[in-house]
Amino acid sequence: METPAALEKVAGERDAIEIGKREYDDESVVVVDFGPTGDKPVVDIVDGTAIVVVDGSQFEFDVPDDASDVTVNDGILTITEEK
């Protein structure tokens, strides 16, 4: 699974945001750490678009077609693809 281009763009613009990718036997995972924030990120999915709100900023990206789950846990956005 590829990291959504909109997330890569945001990470390139903000030093605190880090993106990682992990491959496992049964799944592929993209993780986005928004760094130290005052508020925990929140994600909503609307018509195939993920909307992330954190510290008054909003980021949107198209959910990858192969993604099986998009969640936020402990301030980390996770996009998962089951193989």
Backbone bond lengths (Angstrom), bond angles and torsions (degrees), N, CA, C in turn:
res aa  C-N    CA-C-N  psi(-1)  N-CA   C-N-CA  omega(-1)  CA-C   N-CA-C  phi
1 M - - - 1.447 - - 1.527 108.27 -
2 E 1.306 115.27 135.90 1.452 121.15 178.78 1.531 110.17 -89.38
3 T 1.326 116.17 147.22 1.455 121.47 174.60 1.526 108.24 -69.90
4 P 1.344 118.06 131.02 1.465 119.12 178.04 1.532 111.45 -55.44
5 A 1.330 116.33 133.95 1.465 121.95 -177.33 1.524 112.26 -57.74
6 A 1.330 117.40 -36.27 1.471 120.27 -179.82 1.528 110.98 -63.26
7 L 1.335 117.81 -35.60 1.469 120.64 177.52 1.523 110.65 -70.60
8 E 1.324 116.93 -40.11 1.471 119.86 177.65 1.526 110.62 -62.29
9 K 1.331 116.72 -38.32 1.464 120.94 179.05 1.528 110.62 -63.85
10 V 1.321 117.06 -46.47 1.466 121.30 179.62 1.524 110.14 -61.95
11 A 1.323 117.11 -42.76 1.470 120.35 179.71 1.527 110.88 -64.08
12 G 1.320 116.91 -34.00 1.454 120.51 178.41 1.523 112.91 -70.12
13 E 1.316 115.73 -24.68 1.457 121.22 -179.57 1.529 113.45 -89.30
14 R 1.322 116.83 -19.57 1.467 121.08 -175.81 1.525 109.57 -128.72
15 D 1.310 115.76 119.34 1.465 121.04 -176.41 1.525 113.24 -62.56
16 A 1.329 118.25 -30.25 1.459 121.00 -173.99 1.531 113.01 -73.60
17 I 1.336 117.88 -19.77 1.460 121.07 -176.45 1.523 109.99 -87.90
18 E 1.330 114.92 126.44 1.464 121.05 178.15 1.521 110.10 -122.27
19 I 1.322 115.61 138.78 1.457 121.57 179.47 1.518 109.17 -117.69
20 G 1.320 115.96 134.80 1.461 121.48 176.44 1.514 109.78 -130.20
21 K 1.319 115.86 157.41 1.462 121.48 179.51 1.512 108.61 -134.62
22 R 1.303 116.69 134.40 1.457 122.19 179.68 1.521 109.49 -128.69
23 E 1.313 115.78 139.16 1.462 122.52 176.60 1.523 108.45 -114.96
24 Y 1.300 116.14 128.67 1.460 122.74 176.59 1.526 108.06 -123.63
25 D 1.328 116.68 172.13 1.462 120.34 179.93 1.520 112.45 -58.96
26 D 1.348 116.55 -40.04 1.457 120.31 -173.38 1.526 115.02 -109.75
27 E 1.351 117.45 -2.12 1.452 118.60 179.29 1.525 112.36 -160.28
28 S 1.310 114.21 160.08 1.458 123.11 174.24 1.523 106.21 -119.67
29 V 1.337 117.12 136.97 1.464 120.48 -174.12 1.525 109.60 -132.99
30 V 1.330 115.87 132.51 1.457 122.90 170.36 1.521 106.01 -109.91
31 V 1.340 116.76 127.94 1.460 121.02 179.11 1.527 109.08 -119.14
32 V 1.327 115.31 140.31 1.457 121.26 179.66 1.520 107.53 -126.26
33 D 1.332 115.62 117.72 1.455 122.69 177.50 1.525 107.08 -101.98
34 F 1.324 116.93 118.21 1.454 121.57 -177.69 1.520 112.41 -83.82
35 G 1.321 117.47 5.77 1.461 121.37 176.69 1.517 111.33 74.53
36 P 1.330 115.72 -168.39 1.464 119.18 -179.34 1.530 109.87 -68.01
37 T 1.305 115.55 120.38 1.459 121.31 -179.69 1.515 109.12 -131.23
38 G 1.316 115.67 157.81 1.453 120.22 176.84 1.518 111.28 -75.90
39 D 1.319 115.94 -33.87 1.460 122.13 -179.63 1.521 109.67 -117.92
40 K 1.303 115.76 153.31 1.466 120.46 174.25 1.527 108.81 -75.67
41 P 1.317 118.17 139.48 1.466 120.09 175.71 1.528 110.79 -61.87
42 V 1.315 115.12 148.38 1.461 122.64 176.81 1.521 106.82 -127.50
43 V 1.338 117.27 138.71 1.464 120.71 178.83 1.523 109.51 -123.36
44 D 1.328 115.03 137.67 1.461 122.96 172.11 1.516 106.84 -127.22
45 I 1.325 116.42 143.71 1.460 121.83 177.81 1.526 107.49 -110.73
46 V 1.336 116.36 122.72 1.460 121.67 179.87 1.522 108.14 -131.12
47 D 1.324 116.60 114.92 1.465 122.08 177.02 1.528 113.30 49.60
48 G 1.326 117.00 45.61 1.461 121.26 176.32 1.515 114.94 81.78
49 T 1.331 116.94 4.47 1.452 121.54 176.93 1.522 108.92 -112.53
50 A 1.336 116.22 129.12 1.462 121.00 175.67 1.528 107.12 -91.46
51 I 1.322 116.10 131.18 1.456 122.31 178.69 1.522 106.62 -116.85
52 V 1.327 115.98 116.03 1.468 121.71 -179.49 1.517 108.16 -108.51
53 V 1.323 115.94 129.53 1.459 121.33 177.28 1.524 107.50 -119.95
54 V 1.353 115.29 127.77 1.462 120.77 178.03 1.523 108.41 -150.63
55 D 1.314 116.07 130.05 1.469 122.66 179.33 1.527 113.52 48.60
56 G 1.329 116.47 42.25 1.456 120.82 176.94 1.515 115.06 79.48
57 S 1.319 117.63 -2.15 1.466 121.52 176.89 1.520 109.46 -102.78
58 Q 1.315 115.78 146.29 1.456 121.28 179.12 1.524 109.54 -120.00
59 F 1.335 116.12 133.38 1.460 123.31 177.32 1.519 107.50 -123.13
60 E 1.309 116.70 137.71 1.458 120.69 177.60 1.526 109.60 -125.74
61 F 1.326 114.81 144.00 1.461 119.54 173.82 1.511 108.85 -152.64
62 D 1.336 115.01 151.53 1.456 120.09 175.90 1.521 108.44 -72.38
63 V 1.318 116.08 130.30 1.458 120.09 176.75 1.526 107.33 -67.61
64 P 1.333 117.60 127.22 1.467 119.45 178.79 1.531 111.27 -56.24
65 D 1.329 116.56 140.59 1.459 121.05 -178.87 1.515 112.73 -56.55
66 D 1.333 117.12 -32.05 1.453 120.95 -176.68 1.528 113.24 -89.66
67 A 1.335 117.92 1.91 1.475 120.55 -179.69 1.524 110.22 -73.61
68 S 1.317 115.39 134.09 1.459 120.46 177.39 1.521 111.71 -100.24
69 D 1.356 116.91 -15.97 1.462 120.19 -177.99 1.527 110.16 -160.71
70 V 1.319 116.55 139.63 1.466 123.01 173.93 1.522 105.96 -132.55
71 T 1.350 116.14 116.31 1.463 120.31 -176.37 1.526 110.72 -140.68
72 V 1.321 115.00 166.64 1.459 122.10 170.42 1.520 106.91 -123.51
73 N 1.336 116.15 129.69 1.449 121.90 178.60 1.527 108.02 -140.36
74 D 1.320 117.38 125.06 1.450 122.63 -179.01 1.526 112.25 51.98
75 G 1.335 116.67 39.64 1.450 121.20 176.36 1.512 115.61 80.30
76 I 1.321 117.72 4.61 1.470 122.22 -179.34 1.530 108.73 -110.88
77 L 1.331 116.69 123.98 1.453 121.60 174.40 1.515 108.36 -82.39
78 T 1.327 116.84 130.53 1.463 122.14 -178.84 1.524 109.40 -124.97
79 I 1.328 115.14 129.35 1.465 121.95 174.67 1.530 105.82 -116.15
80 T 1.320 116.73 120.44 1.461 121.82 -173.48 1.526 110.98 -117.17
81 E 1.311 115.26 138.28 1.462 122.75 172.47 1.513 107.86 -121.99
82 E 1.328 116.91 118.95 1.469 119.88 175.40 1.521 107.96 -82.75
83 K 1.353 114.83 139.12 1.472 119.97 -179.50 1.496 110.65 -95.53
